[in-house]
Amino acid sequence: MRTLPILHTVLLLTLAGGLSDARALTQDELIARIQAAGYTEVSDIKSTAEGTTARAVKNGKQVRLVVDSGGQIKEQK
């Protein structure tokens, strides 16, 4: 019966997808996450090898940010 191998494949794909936290954020989700961390004027969003970079303002100061695959926001120096 061919149904069993198909069900196994679907189950494996579902489990593999459910275990991964590295889902890509949409641009709106990324901006919302950055703003929730206290930044404003989010702009210049780019995907790079180190993560997604952006410019933003915090406490009146322009900063460069990188958001890694886990969603952690870090200021670049």
ROVEX-447115 format. One line per 4 residues: their letters; for each residue x, y, z of N, C-alpha, C. Coordinates in steps of 0.02 Angstrom, whole numbers, padded with zeros to 5 digits. Example, Ala and Ser with C-alpha at 12.3 -4.5 7.8 and 13.67 -1.06 7.14 Angstrom:
ROVEX-447115
AS = 00660/-00284/00390/00615/-00225/00390/00660/-00165/00390 ~ 00642/-00112/00354/00684/-00053/00357/00645/00002/00394
This chain:
ROVEX-447115
MRTL = 00042/-00059/00000/00000/00000/00000/00045/00062/00000 ~ 00031/00109/-00044/00073/00169/-00052/00057/00223/-00001 ~ 00002/00218/00033/-00019/00270/00080/00029/00275/00138 ~ 00053/00220/00164/00097/00220/00222/00162/00259/00210
PILH = 00199/00246/00155/00260/00286/00143/00245/00360/00135 ~ 00189/00377/00104/00171/00447/00096/00158/00479/00164 ~ 00122/00444/00208/00108/00470/00275/00172/00478/00315 ~ 00218/00431/00308/00283/00437/00342/00321/00499/00319
TVLL = 00321/00510/00254/00355/00568/00226/00324/00633/00252 ~ 00258/00637/00251/00223/00696/00276/00238/00707/00350 ~ 00238/00654/00389/00253/00659/00460/00324/00685/00472 ~ 00372/00657/00436/00442/00679/00443/00450/00753/00425
LTLA = 00419/00774/00370/00423/00844/00350/00390/00890/00401 ~ 00334/00868/00429/00300/00908/00480/00343/00915/00542 ~ 00373/00860/00564/00416/00863/00623/00477/00906/00611 ~ 00508/00899/00554/00568/00939/00538/00550/01012/00537
GGLS = 00494/01031/00508/00473/01100/00506/00456/01127/00575 ~ 00427/01086/00617/00407/01106/00684/00466/01116/00730 ~ 00521/01085/00717/00580/01090/00760/00623/01150/00743 ~ 00612/01179/00686/00654/01234/00665/00626/01301/00689
DARA = 00667/01339/00728/00648/01405/00750/00675/01458/00702 ~ 00712/01437/00652/00746/01484/00607/00700/01505/00550 ~ 00637/01518/00564/00591/01541/00513/00608/01614/00498 ~ 00609/01629/00435/00626/01698/00415/00569/01745/00434
LTQD = 00585/01801/00462/00536/01852/00479/00518/01892/00416 ~ 00456/01912/00412/00439/01959/00358/00468/02027/00376 ~ 00470/02072/00329/00497/02139/00343/00455/02174/00396 ~ 00389/02167/00393/00346/02198/00443/00358/02169/00513
ELIA = 00368/02103/00517/00382/02071/00581/00450/02094/00609 ~ 00498/02100/00564/00565/02123/00584/00561/02195/00611 ~ 00527/02238/00576/00520/02308/00599/00484/02310/00666 ~ 00431/02271/00674/00394/02270/00736/00438/02246/00794
RIQA = 00479/02195/00781/00524/02170/00833/00576/02222/00853 ~ 00603/02257/00804/00653/02310/00818/00620/02367/00857 ~ 00560/02387/00836/00525/02440/00871/00507/02420/00943 ~ 00488/02357/00952/00472/02333/01019/00533/02335/01065
AGYT = 00593/02333/01035/00654/02337/01075/00674/02410/01089 ~ 00632/02458/01069/00644/02528/01086/00675/02570/01032 ~ 00681/02543/00971/00711/02581/00916/00656/02613/00874 ~ 00671/02669/00842/00625/02703/00797/00660/02715/00730
EVSD = 00624/02742/00683/00650/02760/00617/00691/02703/00585 ~ 00663/02644/00584/00696/02585/00556/00699/02593/00480 ~ 00759/02584/00451/00768/02592/00379/00828/02550/00356 ~ 00840/02551/00290/00898/02520/00259/00906/02446/00279
IKST = 00852/02408/00273/00853/02337/00292/00884/02297/00236 ~ 00934/02256/00254/00970/02215/00205/00985/02147/00234 ~ 00982/02096/00192/01001/02029/00213/01075/02019/00199 ~ 01113/01997/00249/01185/01985/00242/01202/01916/00268
AEGT = 01265/01897/00262/01288/01833/00287/01283/01828/00363 ~ 01289/01884/00398/01286/01883/00471/01215/01889/00499 ~ 01167/01903/00456/01097/01911/00476/01066/01968/00437 ~ 01012/01995/00462/00980/02052/00430/01004/02115/00464
TARA = 01027/02162/00425/01051/02225/00453/01000/02280/00441 ~ 01002/02331/00483/00956/02388/00476/00987/02448/00511 ~ 00962/02506/00493/00979/02568/00529/00917/02586/00569 ~ 00930/02616/00628/00874/02638/00670/00900/02692/00717
VKNG = 00854/02721/00755/00872/02772/00804/00850/02749/00873 ~ 00894/02758/00922/00877/02743/00991/00908/02798/01034 ~ 00867/02827/01077/00889/02881/01121/00920/02939/01081 ~ 00891/02953/01023/00915/03008/00982/00978/02994/00942
KQVR = 01004/02933/00947/01067/02916/00914/01054/02864/00859 ~ 01082/02876/00800/01076/02828/00745/01122/02768/00758 ~ 01094/02709/00750/01133/02647/00761/01123/02600/00703 ~ 01171/02555/00696/01167/02501/00646/01153/02438/00685
LVVD = 01103/02399/00663/01083/02339/00698/01093/02277/00654 ~ 01102/02221/00687/01100/02157/00652/01052/02112/00691 ~ 01007/02080/00654/00960/02033/00684/00981/01964/00660 ~ 01001/01920/00706/01025/01854/00686/00967/01807/00672
SGGQ = 00982/01746/00652/00931/01698/00632/00886/01678/00690 ~ 00908/01689/00751/00866/01675/00809/00823/01734/00830 ~ 00828/01790/00793/00788/01849/00808/00819/01896/00859 ~ 00881/01882/00879/00915/01926/00928/00939/01990/00893
IKEQ = 00926/02046/00924/00945/02111/00897/01008/02135/00932 ~ 01059/02152/00892/01122/02176/00920/01143/02239/00884 ~ 01170/02287/00922/01198/02347/00891/01268/02332/00867 ~ 01283/02354/00806/01351/02347/00780/01391/02407/00802
K = 01455/02396/00811/01499/02451/00832/01538/02477/00774
